[in-house]
Amino acid sequence: MSMKVVRASAPAKVILLGGKGVNWGFPALVSAVGMRCYCTATAVSDTDHYSFSFEGRKEEGSLTDVRKFKQYIDELRREKNHDRVAETATGDFFAPARYVLGHVAETTQRLGLDISWESEIPAGSGLGSGAAASASMVVAAMNLLGHPVEPKQAAWLAWQGDIIAHGGVGTGLDSGASALGGIVRYSLQDGPNAVKVGTKVPLVVGDTLIRASTATSNTASRNWIAEHPMRMHLLEEMGMLVEQAQTALLANDLPTVGHMMNLCHLIKEKLGMSIPMIETLIEAALGAGALGAKISGKGGGGIIVALTKPGEENAVARAIEAAGGRGLVPEVGVPGAKIESERS
């Protein structure tokens, strides 16, 4: 194998509507936004070898190690032992990447890769940093090993990392948005699919700067529904809001989308996902003229996403900053996972 380097990137994401309901088959709308994770894959002569490197963390191993780890996780998934998967996610930083690499190796039957990442996406914020890391690695590694992937295949492979990171029940929501880019509708039945919109969608992200575990949040939600099955209607109603918002986006009706976002947040608050800082940032965004605002991501912290009138993004971001959060005005609907450069 010639000494080759492939550099790829994949974007962050925000959830416009839906979210928790996808675990039970209801749809969600999600947008790729302009913060990216970059992965560099370098070929090495030993096709049994791999290494990971990210912000001072390092790992080296073999093809055999990767295959054994994949077999272990596959068995836990067959047993539906989500708690053990969640424990793996908590105590093993590179576990999601290693599981994705196991699927890559299953296709290519070799490794021979040194893999490193640099990321603009805050980890644990609800912006999909893990999915972006996996999607960028999939595109870089598969291209370097001579197996280029289509966006939906990249989404499926990257999703394997979220299964680990999200405690054994991760959906393909984050990875679908990161791999496909643009605005995506996701459901368990149909997977990720690009959505047509009739207008630019001006968004502001409000970061609470409070970090929470997705695996812990997913476990809590699963237990909450199991203990109170009559509350399943809340998830169904979130799915209905997704349908209405998708129609409104196509019709260039941003005020209606904003109303749907507000209603979606009320449901998520009922589900116990919100905290006082989330409510403070939402009130600040709405007070500054946002058309709608809601929690985006796992809950218990993370981010909100606010829909604004065109040209009013900076005013809403300033209001979020004044309320104690971090206001971000990302580009919306950016390209998905892609090759940035290749060289020998």
Protein Blocks (a to p, Z undefined) as FASTA:
>chain_A
ZZddddddddddddfbgjjlmmnopacdddddfbdcdddddddfblmbccddeehiacdd
dfklmmmmmmmmmmmmmnopaklmmmmmmmmmklmmmmmmmmmmmmnopghiacddddfb
dghklnommmmmmmmmmmmmmmmnopacdfklmmmmmmmmmmmmnoopacfklmmmmmng
pjddddfklopaddddfbdcddddddehiacdfklmmmmmmmmmmmmmmlmmmmmmmmmm
mmmmmmmmmnopaklmmmmmmmmmmmmmmnopacfklmmmmmmmmmnopabdcdedjbji
ajddddddehilmmmmmmmmmnopacddddehiacdddfbdcZZ
